[in-house]
Protein backbone atom coordinates (compact mmCIF):
# COMPACT_ATOMS: atom_id res chain seq x y z
CA UNK A 1 0.00 0.00 0.00
CA UNK A 2 1.14 3.49 -0.75
CA UNK A 3 2.38 5.05 2.48
CA UNK A 4 0.67 8.44 2.14
CA UNK A 5 -2.69 6.72 1.65
CA UNK A 6 -2.11 4.68 4.81
CA UNK A 7 -1.04 7.80 6.70
CA UNK A 8 -4.21 9.66 5.67
CA UNK A 9 -6.44 6.73 6.62
CA UNK A 10 -4.86 6.39 10.08
CA UNK A 11 -5.35 10.10 10.75
CA UNK A 12 -8.92 10.05 9.36
CA UNK A 13 -9.97 7.09 11.51
CA UNK A 14 -8.34 8.64 14.59
CA UNK A 15 -10.26 11.88 14.07
CA UNK A 16 -13.49 10.05 13.22
CA UNK A 17 -13.23 8.20 16.56
CA UNK A 18 -12.50 11.45 18.41
CA UNK A 19 -9.09 10.29 19.61
CA UNK A 20 -6.23 12.76 20.02
CA UNK A 21 -2.72 11.95 18.84
CA UNK A 22 -1.59 12.12 22.46
CA UNK A 23 -4.24 9.66 23.60
CA UNK A 24 -3.52 7.26 20.73
CA UNK A 25 0.19 7.42 21.48
CA UNK A 26 -0.39 6.63 25.15
CA UNK A 27 -2.81 3.78 24.45
CA UNK A 28 -0.62 2.13 21.79
CA UNK A 29 2.75 2.67 23.45
CA UNK A 30 3.96 4.45 20.31
CA UNK A 31 5.73 7.72 21.01
CA UNK A 32 3.89 10.90 20.07
CA UNK A 33 6.76 11.87 17.75
CA UNK A 34 6.65 8.50 15.98
CA UNK A 35 2.86 8.63 15.65
CA UNK A 36 3.14 12.09 14.12
CA UNK A 37 5.65 10.80 11.57
CA UNK A 38 3.39 7.84 10.76
CA UNK A 39 0.41 10.17 10.22
CA UNK A 40 2.50 12.50 8.04
CA UNK A 41 3.69 9.55 5.98
CA UNK A 42 7.36 10.07 6.77
CA UNK A 43 7.61 6.76 8.64
CA UNK A 44 6.08 3.43 7.70
CA UNK A 45 4.47 1.75 10.73
CA UNK A 46 5.46 -1.81 11.55
CA UNK A 47 2.81 -4.51 11.36
CA UNK A 48 2.77 -4.56 15.18
CA UNK A 49 2.22 -0.81 15.36
CA UNK A 50 -0.63 -1.05 12.84
CA UNK A 51 -2.26 -3.81 14.88
CA UNK A 52 -2.04 -1.69 18.06
CA UNK A 53 -3.46 1.38 16.31
CA UNK A 54 -6.34 -0.66 14.85
CA UNK A 55 -7.06 -2.22 18.26
CA UNK A 56 -7.25 1.14 20.02
CA UNK A 57 -9.44 2.61 17.26
CA UNK A 58 -11.62 -0.54 17.31
CA UNK A 59 -11.28 -1.15 13.59
CA UNK A 60 -9.97 -4.05 11.54
CA UNK A 61 -6.61 -3.92 9.80
CA UNK A 62 -8.39 -4.29 6.46
CA UNK A 63 -9.98 -0.85 6.99
CA UNK A 64 -6.54 0.75 6.57
CA UNK A 65 -6.34 -0.60 3.00
PQR file with spaces between the fields and no chain letter, atoms N, CA, C, O and H, PARSE charges and radii, in Angstrom:
ATOM       1  N    UNK     1       0.846   -1.195    0.000 -0.4000 1.5000
ATOM       2  CA   UNK     1       0.000    0.000    0.000 -0.0000 2.0000
ATOM       3  C    UNK     1       0.886    1.251    0.000  0.5500 1.7000
ATOM       4  O    UNK     1       1.954    1.288    0.610 -0.5500 1.4000
ATOM       5  N    UNK     2       0.408    2.245   -0.691 -0.4000 1.5000
ATOM       6  CA   UNK     2       1.144    3.489   -0.749 -0.0000 2.0000
ATOM       7  C    UNK     2       1.100    4.155    0.636  0.5500 1.7000
ATOM       8  O    UNK     2       0.042    4.271    1.254 -0.5500 1.4000
ATOM       9  H    UNK     2      -0.460    2.215   -1.186  0.4000 1.0000
ATOM      10  N    UNK     3       2.267    4.584    1.099 -0.4000 1.5000
ATOM      11  CA   UNK     3       2.384    5.054    2.482 -0.0000 2.0000
ATOM      12  C    UNK     3       1.550    6.300    2.786  0.5500 1.7000
ATOM      13  O    UNK     3       1.000    6.411    3.882 -0.5500 1.4000
ATOM      14  H    UNK     3       3.127    4.490    0.597  0.4000 1.0000
ATOM      15  N    UNK     4       1.445    7.231    1.849 -0.4000 1.5000
ATOM      16  CA   UNK     4       0.667    8.442    2.139 -0.0000 2.0000
ATOM      17  C    UNK     4      -0.817    8.111    2.294  0.5500 1.7000
ATOM      18  O    UNK     4      -1.513    8.726    3.102 -0.5500 1.4000
ATOM      19  H    UNK     4       1.892    7.140    0.959  0.4000 1.0000
ATOM      20  N    UNK     5      -1.295    7.146    1.526 -0.4000 1.5000
ATOM      21  CA   UNK     5      -2.693    6.725    1.653 -0.0000 2.0000
ATOM      22  C    UNK     5      -2.923    6.121    3.043  0.5500 1.7000
ATOM      23  O    UNK     5      -3.920    6.425    3.698 -0.5500 1.4000
ATOM      24  H    UNK     5      -0.730    6.646    0.869  0.4000 1.0000
ATOM      25  N    UNK     6      -2.008    5.274    3.483 -0.4000 1.5000
ATOM      26  CA   UNK     6      -2.113    4.678    4.813 -0.0000 2.0000
ATOM      27  C    UNK     6      -2.077    5.761    5.882  0.5500 1.7000
ATOM      28  O    UNK     6      -2.869    5.736    6.824 -0.5500 1.4000
ATOM      29  H    UNK     6      -1.199    5.027    2.950  0.4000 1.0000
ATOM      30  N    UNK     7      -1.167    6.703    5.737 -0.4000 1.5000
ATOM      31  CA   UNK     7      -1.041    7.801    6.705 -0.0000 2.0000
ATOM      32  C    UNK     7      -2.348    8.582    6.814  0.5500 1.7000
ATOM      33  O    UNK     7      -2.809    8.883    7.915 -0.5500 1.4000
ATOM      34  H    UNK     7      -0.523    6.723    4.972  0.4000 1.0000
ATOM      35  N    UNK     8      -2.940    8.905    5.668 -0.4000 1.5000
ATOM      36  CA   UNK     8      -4.213    9.655    5.668 -0.0000 2.0000
ATOM      37  C    UNK     8      -5.329    8.856    6.322  0.5500 1.7000
ATOM      38  O    UNK     8      -6.145    9.411    7.058 -0.5500 1.4000
ATOM      39  H    UNK     8      -2.566    8.661    4.774  0.4000 1.0000
ATOM      40  N    UNK     9      -5.368    7.559    6.057 -0.4000 1.5000
ATOM      41  CA   UNK     9      -6.441    6.728    6.622 -0.0000 2.0000
ATOM      42  C    UNK     9      -6.296    6.603    8.142  0.5500 1.7000
ATOM      43  O    UNK     9      -7.294    6.641    8.860 -0.5500 1.4000
ATOM      44  H    UNK     9      -4.706    7.108    5.459  0.4000 1.0000
ATOM      45  N    UNK    10      -5.075    6.458    8.632 -0.4000 1.5000
ATOM      46  CA   UNK    10      -4.860    6.388   10.083 -0.0000 2.0000
ATOM      47  C    UNK    10      -5.353    7.671   10.733  0.5500 1.7000
ATOM      48  O    UNK    10      -6.092    7.635   11.717 -0.5500 1.4000
ATOM      49  H    UNK    10      -4.264    6.428    8.048  0.4000 1.0000
ATOM      50  N    UNK    11      -4.941    8.801   10.180 -0.4000 1.5000
ATOM      51  CA   UNK    11      -5.354   10.098   10.747 -0.0000 2.0000
ATOM      52  C    UNK    11      -6.876   10.264   10.665  0.5500 1.7000
ATOM      53  O    UNK    11      -7.500   10.726   11.621 -0.5500 1.4000
ATOM      54  H    UNK    11      -4.340    8.830    9.381  0.4000 1.0000
ATOM      55  N    UNK    12      -7.470    9.893    9.538 -0.4000 1.5000
ATOM      56  CA   UNK    12      -8.916   10.047    9.361 -0.0000 2.0000
ATOM      57  C    UNK    12      -9.689    9.197   10.367  0.5500 1.7000
ATOM      58  O    UNK    12     -10.643    9.676   10.980 -0.5500 1.4000
ATOM      59  H    UNK    12      -6.963    9.518    8.761  0.4000 1.0000
ATOM      60  N    UNK    13      -9.284    7.941   10.541 -0.4000 1.5000
ATOM      61  CA   UNK    13      -9.965    7.086   11.515 -0.0000 2.0000
ATOM      62  C    UNK    13      -9.786    7.609   12.930  0.5500 1.7000
ATOM      63  O    UNK    13     -10.716    7.559   13.735 -0.5500 1.4000
ATOM      64  H    UNK    13      -8.509    7.551   10.043  0.4000 1.0000
ATOM      65  N    UNK    14      -8.593    8.112   13.239 -0.4000 1.5000
ATOM      66  CA   UNK    14      -8.345    8.645   14.589 -0.0000 2.0000
ATOM      67  C    UNK    14      -9.281    9.808   14.851  0.5500 1.7000
ATOM      68  O    UNK    14      -9.898    9.885   15.914 -0.5500 1.4000
ATOM      69  H    UNK    14      -7.837    8.152   12.585  0.4000 1.0000
ATOM      70  N    UNK    15      -9.392   10.714   13.889 -0.4000 1.5000
ATOM      71  CA   UNK    15     -10.256   11.883   14.066 -0.0000 2.0000
ATOM      72  C    UNK    15     -11.729   11.479   14.106  0.5500 1.7000
ATOM      73  O    UNK    15     -12.503   12.014   14.900 -0.5500 1.4000
ATOM      74  H    UNK    15      -8.891   10.652   13.026  0.4000 1.0000
ATOM      75  N    UNK    16     -12.112   10.535   13.247 -0.4000 1.5000
ATOM      76  CA   UNK    16     -13.490   10.046   13.221 -0.0000 2.0000
ATOM      77  C    UNK    16     -13.896    9.480   14.585  0.5500 1.7000
ATOM      78  O    UNK    16     -15.033    9.653   15.024 -0.5500 1.4000
ATOM      79  H    UNK    16     -11.484   10.101   12.602  0.4000 1.0000
ATOM      80  N    UNK    17     -12.957    8.806   15.244 -0.4000 1.5000
ATOM      81  CA   UNK    17     -13.230    8.200   16.555 -0.0000 2.0000
ATOM      82  C    UNK    17     -13.068    9.196   17.698  0.5500 1.7000
ATOM      83  O    UNK    17     -13.322    8.858   18.854 -0.5500 1.4000
ATOM      84  H    UNK    17     -12.034    8.666   14.887  0.4000 1.0000
ATOM      85  N    UNK    18     -12.646   10.423   17.385 -0.4000 1.5000
ATOM      86  CA   UNK    18     -12.502   11.450   18.409 -0.0000 2.0000
ATOM      87  C    UNK    18     -11.330   11.215   19.347  0.5500 1.7000
ATOM      88  O    UNK    18     -11.379   11.570   20.524 -0.5500 1.4000
ATOM      89  H    UNK    18     -12.440   10.698   16.446  0.4000 1.0000
ATOM      90  N    UNK    19     -10.266   10.607   18.805 -0.4000 1.5000
ATOM      91  CA   UNK    19      -9.088   10.290   19.614 -0.0000 2.0000
ATOM      92  C    UNK    19      -7.976   11.274   19.259  0.5500 1.7000
ATOM      93  O    UNK    19      -7.695   11.504   18.083 -0.5500 1.4000
ATOM      94  H    UNK    19     -10.227   10.319   17.848  0.4000 1.0000
ATOM      95  N    UNK    20      -7.348   11.850   20.277 -0.4000 1.5000
ATOM      96  CA   UNK    20      -6.233   12.763   20.019 -0.0000 2.0000
ATOM      97  C    UNK    20      -4.972   11.956   19.716  0.5500 1.7000
ATOM      98  O    UNK    20      -4.881   10.774   20.049 -0.5500 1.4000
ATOM      99  H    UNK    20      -7.576   11.663   21.233  0.4000 1.0000
ATOM     100  N    UNK    21      -4.008   12.608   19.083 -0.4000 1.5000
ATOM     101  CA   UNK    21      -2.715   11.950   18.838 -0.0000 2.0000
ATOM     102  C    UNK    21      -2.088   11.530   20.162  0.5500 1.7000
ATOM     103  O    UNK    21      -1.542   10.434   20.284 -0.5500 1.4000
ATOM     104  H    UNK    21      -4.082   13.568   18.812  0.4000 1.0000
ATOM     105  N    UNK    22      -2.173   12.412   21.145 -0.4000 1.5000
ATOM     106  CA   UNK    22      -1.590   12.124   22.458 -0.0000 2.0000
ATOM     107  C    UNK    22      -2.222   10.873   23.067  0.5500 1.7000
ATOM     108  O    UNK    22      -1.516    9.993   23.558 -0.5500 1.4000
ATOM     109  H    UNK    22      -2.617   13.303   21.046  0.4000 1.0000
ATOM     110  N    UNK    23      -3.534   10.800   23.033 -0.4000 1.5000
ATOM     111  CA   UNK    23      -4.236    9.658   23.598 -0.0000 2.0000
ATOM     112  C    UNK    23      -3.894    8.373   22.852  0.5500 1.7000
ATOM     113  O    UNK    23      -3.663    7.336   23.474 -0.5500 1.4000
ATOM     114  H    UNK    23      -4.108   11.515   22.633  0.4000 1.0000
ATOM     115  N    UNK    24      -3.859    8.437   21.515 -0.4000 1.5000
ATOM     116  CA   UNK    24      -3.523    7.258   20.727 -0.0000 2.0000
ATOM     117  C    UNK    24      -2.101    6.803   21.025  0.5500 1.7000
ATOM     118  O    UNK    24      -1.834    5.606   21.129 -0.5500 1.4000
ATOM     119  H    UNK    24      -4.046    9.279   21.010  0.4000 1.0000
ATOM     120  N    UNK    25      -1.198    7.755   21.160 -0.4000 1.5000
ATOM     121  CA   UNK    25       0.193    7.425   21.482 -0.0000 2.0000
ATOM     122  C    UNK    25       0.267    6.700   22.824  0.5500 1.7000
ATOM     123  O    UNK    25       0.935    5.674   22.948 -0.5500 1.4000
ATOM     124  H    UNK    25      -1.415    8.727   21.076  0.4000 1.0000
ATOM     125  N    UNK    26      -0.417    7.237   23.816 -0.4000 1.5000
ATOM     126  CA   UNK    26      -0.389    6.628   25.149 -0.0000 2.0000
ATOM     127  C    UNK    26      -0.993    5.225   25.139  0.5500 1.7000
ATOM     128  O    UNK    26      -0.449    4.307   25.753 -0.5500 1.4000
ATOM     129  H    UNK    26      -0.960    8.071   23.716  0.4000 1.0000
ATOM     130  N    UNK    27      -2.117    5.064   24.442 -0.4000 1.5000
ATOM     131  CA   UNK    27      -2.809    3.776   24.446 -0.0000 2.0000
ATOM     132  C    UNK    27      -2.099    2.696   23.634  0.5500 1.7000
ATOM     133  O    UNK    27      -2.261    1.506   23.905 -0.5500 1.4000
ATOM     134  H    UNK    27      -2.558    5.810   23.944  0.4000 1.0000
ATOM     135  N    UNK    28      -1.313    3.109   22.635 -0.4000 1.5000
ATOM     136  CA   UNK    28      -0.620    2.129   21.794 -0.0000 2.0000
ATOM     137  C    UNK    28       0.822    1.894   22.231  0.5500 1.7000
ATOM     138  O    UNK    28       1.447    0.918   21.818 -0.5500 1.4000
ATOM     139  H    UNK    28      -1.182    4.075   22.415  0.4000 1.0000
ATOM     140  N    UNK    29       1.352    2.789   23.067 -0.4000 1.5000
ATOM     141  CA   UNK    29       2.752    2.672   23.453 -0.0000 2.0000
ATOM     142  C    UNK    29       3.695    3.164   22.361  0.5500 1.7000
ATOM     143  O    UNK    29       4.901    2.921   22.419 -0.5500 1.4000
ATOM     144  H    UNK    29       0.844    3.583   23.402  0.4000 1.0000
ATOM     145  N    UNK    30       3.147    3.852   21.373 -0.4000 1.5000
ATOM     146  CA   UNK    30       3.958    4.446   20.307 -0.0000 2.0000
ATOM     147  C    UNK    30       4.212    5.895   20.707  0.5500 1.7000
ATOM     148  O    UNK    30       3.286    6.590   21.125 -0.5500 1.4000
ATOM     149  H    UNK    30       2.168    4.050   21.326  0.4000 1.0000
ATOM     150  N    UNK    31       5.443    6.355   20.584 -0.4000 1.5000
ATOM     151  CA   UNK    31       5.735    7.725   21.006 -0.0000 2.0000
ATOM     152  C    UNK    31       4.936    8.715   20.163  0.5500 1.7000
ATOM     153  O    UNK    31       4.598    8.443   19.011 -0.5500 1.4000
ATOM     154  H    UNK    31       6.195    5.790   20.244  0.4000 1.0000
ATOM     155  N    UNK    32       4.642    9.864   20.758 -0.4000 1.5000
ATOM     156  CA   UNK    32       3.893   10.901   20.067 -0.0000 2.0000
ATOM     157  C    UNK    32       4.646   11.339   18.812  0.5500 1.7000
ATOM     158  O    UNK    32       4.032   11.563   17.768 -0.5500 1.4000
ATOM     159  H    UNK    32       4.917   10.085   21.694  0.4000 1.0000
ATOM     160  N    UNK    33       5.955   11.461   18.905 -0.4000 1.5000
ATOM     161  CA   UNK    33       6.764   11.865   17.751 -0.0000 2.0000
ATOM     162  C    UNK    33       6.657   10.832   16.628  0.5500 1.7000
ATOM     163  O    UNK    33       6.496   11.193   15.462 -0.5500 1.4000
ATOM     164  H    UNK    33       6.453   11.279   19.753  0.4000 1.0000
ATOM     165  N    UNK    34       6.745    9.561   16.975 -0.4000 1.5000
ATOM     166  CA   UNK    34       6.652    8.496   15.979 -0.0000 2.0000
ATOM     167  C    UNK    34       5.262    8.473   15.351  0.5500 1.7000
ATOM     168  O    UNK    34       5.133    8.326   14.135 -0.5500 1.4000
ATOM     169  H    UNK    34       6.876    9.267   17.922  0.4000 1.0000
ATOM     170  N    UNK    35       4.228    8.618   16.169 -0.4000 1.5000
ATOM     171  CA   UNK    35       2.862    8.625   15.655 -0.0000 2.0000
ATOM     172  C    UNK    35       2.663    9.788   14.683  0.5500 1.7000
ATOM     173  O    UNK    35       2.018    9.632   13.646 -0.5500 1.4000
ATOM     174  H    UNK    35       4.333    8.738   17.156  0.4000 1.0000
ATOM     175  N    UNK    36       3.211   10.931   15.015 -0.4000 1.5000
ATOM     176  CA   UNK    36       3.136   12.091   14.117 -0.0000 2.0000
ATOM     177  C    UNK    36       3.797   11.799   12.779  0.5500 1.7000
ATOM     178  O    UNK    36       3.268   12.160   11.728 -0.5500 1.4000
ATOM     179  H    UNK    36       3.735   11.057   15.857  0.4000 1.0000
ATOM     180  N    UNK    37       4.952   11.146   12.817 -0.4000 1.5000
ATOM     181  CA   UNK    37       5.646   10.802   11.574 -0.0000 2.0000
ATOM     182  C    UNK    37       4.844    9.789   10.762  0.5500 1.7000
ATOM     183  O    UNK    37       4.790    9.875    9.535 -0.5500 1.4000
ATOM     184  H    UNK    37       5.382   10.853   13.671  0.4000 1.0000
ATOM     185  N    UNK    38       4.221    8.827   11.449 -0.4000 1.5000
ATOM     186  CA   UNK    38       3.386    7.836   10.758 -0.0000 2.0000
ATOM     187  C    UNK    38       2.216    8.543   10.073  0.5500 1.7000
ATOM     188  O    UNK    38       1.907    8.255    8.917 -0.5500 1.4000
ATOM     189  H    UNK    38       4.266    8.757   12.445  0.4000 1.0000
ATOM     190  N    UNK    39       1.563    9.470   10.787 -0.4000 1.5000
ATOM     191  CA   UNK    39       0.408   10.173   10.216 -0.0000 2.0000
ATOM     192  C    UNK    39       0.800   11.137    9.103  0.5500 1.7000
ATOM     193  O    UNK    39      -0.018   11.439    8.234 -0.5500 1.4000
ATOM     194  H    UNK    39       1.814    9.704   11.726  0.4000 1.0000
ATOM     195  N    UNK    40       2.033   11.622    9.116 -0.4000 1.5000
ATOM     196  CA   UNK    40       2.502   12.498    8.036 -0.0000 2.0000
ATOM     197  C    UNK    40       3.045   11.695    6.854  0.5500 1.7000
ATOM     198  O    UNK    40       3.319   12.251    5.791 -0.5500 1.4000
ATOM     199  H    UNK    40       2.698   11.376    9.822  0.4000 1.0000
ATOM     200  N    UNK    41       3.196   10.393    7.049 -0.4000 1.5000
ATOM     201  CA   UNK    41       3.690    9.554    5.975 -0.0000 2.0000
ATOM     202  C    UNK    41       5.192    9.537    5.834  0.5500 1.7000
ATOM     203  O    UNK    41       5.716    9.050    4.832 -0.5500 1.4000
ATOM     204  H    UNK    41       2.973    9.941    7.913  0.4000 1.0000
ATOM     205  N    UNK    42       5.905   10.070    6.838 -0.4000 1.5000
ATOM     206  CA   UNK    42       7.365   10.071    6.767 -0.0000 2.0000
ATOM     207  C    UNK    42       7.974    8.823    7.379  0.5500 1.7000
ATOM     208  O    UNK    42       9.162    8.559    7.196 -0.5500 1.4000
ATOM     209  H    UNK    42       5.479   10.465    7.652  0.4000 1.0000
ATOM     210  N    UNK    43       7.170    8.052    8.105 -0.4000 1.5000
ATOM     211  CA   UNK    43       7.610    6.761    8.644 -0.0000 2.0000
ATOM     212  C    UNK    43       6.549    5.722    8.334  0.5500 1.7000
ATOM     213  O    UNK    43       5.352    5.995    8.416 -0.5500 1.4000
ATOM     214  H    UNK    43       6.205    8.267    8.254  0.4000 1.0000
ATOM     215  N    UNK    44       7.000    4.530    7.979 -0.4000 1.5000
ATOM     216  CA   UNK    44       6.080    3.428    7.704 -0.0000 2.0000
ATOM     217  C    UNK    44       5.905    2.641    9.006  0.5500 1.7000
ATOM     218  O    UNK    44       6.889    2.172    9.578 -0.5500 1.4000
ATOM     219  H    UNK    44       7.973    4.308    7.913  0.4000 1.0000
ATOM     220  N    UNK    45       4.665    2.492    9.477 -0.4000 1.5000
ATOM     221  CA   UNK    45       4.470    1.747   10.728 -0.0000 2.0000
ATOM     222  C    UNK    45       4.771    0.264   10.535  0.5500 1.7000
ATOM     223  O    UNK    45       4.560   -0.292    9.457 -0.5500 1.4000
ATOM     224  H    UNK    45       3.866    2.874    9.012  0.4000 1.0000
ATOM     225  N    UNK    46       5.263   -0.360   11.588 -0.4000 1.5000
ATOM     226  CA   UNK    46       5.463   -1.806   11.552 -0.0000 2.0000
ATOM     227  C    UNK    46       4.099   -2.484   11.607  0.5500 1.7000
ATOM     228  O    UNK    46       3.098   -1.851   11.943 -0.5500 1.4000
ATOM     229  H    UNK    46       5.434    0.091   12.464  0.4000 1.0000
ATOM     230  N    UNK    47       4.063   -3.746   11.283 -0.4000 1.5000
ATOM     231  CA   UNK    47       2.808   -4.507   11.362 -0.0000 2.0000
ATOM     232  C    UNK    47       2.274   -4.469   12.798  0.5500 1.7000
ATOM     233  O    UNK    47       1.070   -4.330   13.015 -0.5500 1.4000
ATOM     234  H    UNK    47       4.876   -4.260   11.009  0.4000 1.0000
ATOM     235  N    UNK    48       3.176   -4.592   13.774 -0.4000 1.5000
ATOM     236  CA   UNK    48       2.775   -4.565   15.183 -0.0000 2.0000
ATOM     237  C    UNK    48       2.158   -3.213   15.547  0.5500 1.7000
ATOM     238  O    UNK    48       1.144   -3.160   16.242 -0.5500 1.4000
ATOM     239  H    UNK    48       4.154   -4.704   13.599  0.4000 1.0000
ATOM     240  N    UNK    49       2.764   -2.127   15.081 -0.4000 1.5000
ATOM     241  CA   UNK    49       2.218   -0.805   15.364 -0.0000 2.0000
ATOM     242  C    UNK    49       0.836   -0.639   14.728  0.5500 1.7000
ATOM     243  O    UNK    49      -0.069   -0.075   15.343 -0.5500 1.4000
ATOM     244  H    UNK    49       3.588   -2.170   14.516  0.4000 1.0000
ATOM     245  N    UNK    50       0.678   -1.129   13.502 -0.4000 1.5000
ATOM     246  CA   UNK    50      -0.625   -1.051   12.838 -0.0000 2.0000
ATOM     247  C    UNK    50      -1.691   -1.813   13.609  0.5500 1.7000
ATOM     248  O    UNK    50      -2.821   -1.347   13.759 -0.5500 1.4000
ATOM     249  H    UNK    50       1.414   -1.587   13.003  0.4000 1.0000
ATOM     250  N    UNK    51      -1.317   -2.994   14.098 -0.4000 1.5000
ATOM     251  CA   UNK    51      -2.261   -3.807   14.882 -0.0000 2.0000
ATOM     252  C    UNK    51      -2.685   -3.051   16.135  0.5500 1.7000
ATOM     253  O    UNK    51      -3.867   -3.023   16.477 -0.5500 1.4000
ATOM     254  H    UNK    51      -0.399   -3.373   13.976  0.4000 1.0000
ATOM     255  N    UNK    52      -1.713   -2.434   16.827 -0.4000 1.5000
ATOM     256  CA   UNK    52      -2.036   -1.691   18.056 -0.0000 2.0000
ATOM     257  C    UNK    52      -2.929   -0.493   17.765  0.5500 1.7000
ATOM     258  O    UNK    52      -3.870   -0.219   18.511 -0.5500 1.4000
ATOM     259  H    UNK    52      -0.753   -2.457   16.550  0.4000 1.0000
ATOM     260  N    UNK    53      -2.635    0.221   16.684 -0.4000 1.5000
ATOM     261  CA   UNK    53      -3.460    1.377   16.310 -0.0000 2.0000
ATOM     262  C    UNK    53      -4.884    0.921   15.997  0.5500 1.7000
ATOM     263  O    UNK    53      -5.849    1.522   16.467 -0.5500 1.4000
ATOM     264  H    UNK    53      -1.871   -0.001   16.078  0.4000 1.0000
ATOM     265  N    UNK    54      -5.011   -0.137   15.206 -0.4000 1.5000
ATOM     266  CA   UNK    54      -6.336   -0.656   14.853 -0.0000 2.0000
ATOM     267  C    UNK    54      -7.100   -1.102   16.091  0.5500 1.7000
ATOM     268  O    UNK    54      -8.299   -0.849   16.207 -0.5500 1.4000
ATOM     269  H    UNK    54      -4.226   -0.626   14.824  0.4000 1.0000
ATOM     270  N    UNK    55      -6.409   -1.767   17.022 -0.4000 1.5000
ATOM     271  CA   UNK    55      -7.057   -2.224   18.257 -0.0000 2.0000
ATOM     272  C    UNK    55      -7.621   -1.052   19.051  0.5500 1.7000
ATOM     273  O    UNK    55      -8.769   -1.090   19.495 -0.5500 1.4000
ATOM     274  H    UNK    55      -5.435   -1.972   16.928  0.4000 1.0000
ATOM     275  N    UNK    56      -6.820   -0.022   19.227 -0.4000 1.5000
ATOM     276  CA   UNK    56      -7.255    1.139   20.015 -0.0000 2.0000
ATOM     277  C    UNK    56      -8.419    1.846   19.320  0.5500 1.7000
ATOM     278  O    UNK    56      -9.350    2.304   19.982 -0.5500 1.4000
ATOM     279  H    UNK    56      -5.888    0.009   18.866  0.4000 1.0000
ATOM     280  N    UNK    57      -8.370    1.934   17.999 -0.4000 1.5000
ATOM     281  CA   UNK    57      -9.435    2.613   17.263 -0.0000 2.0000
ATOM     282  C    UNK    57     -10.639    1.698   17.017  0.5500 1.7000
ATOM     283  O    UNK    57     -11.640    2.125   16.440 -0.5500 1.4000
ATOM     284  H    UNK    57      -7.614    1.561   17.461  0.4000 1.0000
ATOM     285  N    UNK    58     -10.538    0.442   17.456 -0.4000 1.5000
ATOM     286  CA   UNK    58     -11.621   -0.542   17.310 -0.0000 2.0000
ATOM     287  C    UNK    58     -12.039   -0.718   15.849  0.5500 1.7000
ATOM     288  O    UNK    58     -13.223   -0.710   15.513 -0.5500 1.4000
ATOM     289  H    UNK    58      -9.725    0.096   17.924  0.4000 1.0000
ATOM     290  N    UNK    59     -11.028   -0.877   14.997 -0.4000 1.5000
ATOM     291  CA   UNK    59     -11.285   -1.146   13.585 -0.0000 2.0000
ATOM     292  C    UNK    59     -10.433   -2.348   13.179  0.5500 1.7000
ATOM     293  O    UNK    59      -9.506   -2.738   13.890 -0.5500 1.4000
ATOM     294  H    UNK    59     -10.066   -0.883   15.270  0.4000 1.0000
ATOM     295  N    UNK    60     -10.762   -2.928   12.023 -0.4000 1.5000
ATOM     296  CA   UNK    60      -9.966   -4.050   11.541 -0.0000 2.0000
ATOM     297  C    UNK    60      -8.809   -3.536   10.707  0.5500 1.7000
ATOM     298  O    UNK    60      -8.877   -2.436   10.159 -0.5500 1.4000
ATOM     299  H    UNK    60     -11.514   -2.611   11.446  0.4000 1.0000
ATOM     300  N    UNK    61      -7.756   -4.317   10.608 -0.4000 1.5000
ATOM     301  CA   UNK    61      -6.609   -3.925    9.801 -0.0000 2.0000
ATOM     302  C    UNK    61      -7.007   -3.679    8.350  0.5500 1.7000
ATOM     303  O    UNK    61      -6.434   -2.814    7.687 -0.5500 1.4000
ATOM     304  H    UNK    61      -7.700   -5.210   11.053  0.4000 1.0000
ATOM     305  N    UNK    62      -7.973   -4.424    7.862 -0.4000 1.5000
ATOM     306  CA   UNK    62      -8.388   -4.287    6.463 -0.0000 2.0000
ATOM     307  C    UNK    62      -8.954   -2.892    6.171  0.5500 1.7000
ATOM     308  O    UNK    62      -8.961   -2.454    5.020 -0.5500 1.4000
ATOM     309  H    UNK    62      -8.438   -5.127    8.401  0.4000 1.0000
ATOM     310  N    UNK    63      -9.427   -2.198    7.208 -0.4000 1.5000
ATOM     311  CA   UNK    63      -9.985   -0.850    6.991 -0.0000 2.0000
ATOM     312  C    UNK    63      -8.906    0.184    6.673  0.5500 1.7000
ATOM     313  O    UNK    63      -9.219    1.282    6.211 -0.5500 1.4000
ATOM     314  H    UNK    63      -9.421   -2.554    8.142  0.4000 1.0000
ATOM     315  N    UNK    64      -7.643   -0.156    6.915 -0.4000 1.5000
ATOM     316  CA   UNK    64      -6.541    0.753    6.571 -0.0000 2.0000
ATOM     317  C    UNK    64      -6.207    0.660    5.081  0.5500 1.7000
ATOM     318  O    UNK    64      -5.498    1.516    4.551 -0.5500 1.4000
ATOM     319  H    UNK    64      -7.388   -1.047    7.290  0.4000 1.0000
ATOM     320  N    UNK    65      -6.715   -0.375    4.403 -0.4000 1.5000
ATOM     321  CA   UNK    65      -6.341   -0.601    3.000 -0.0000 2.0000
ATOM     322  C    UNK    65      -7.282    0.078    2.033  0.5500 1.7000
ATOM     323  O    UNK    65      -7.097   -0.021    0.820 -0.5500 1.4000
ATOM     324  H    UNK    65      -7.291   -1.070    4.833  0.4000 1.0000
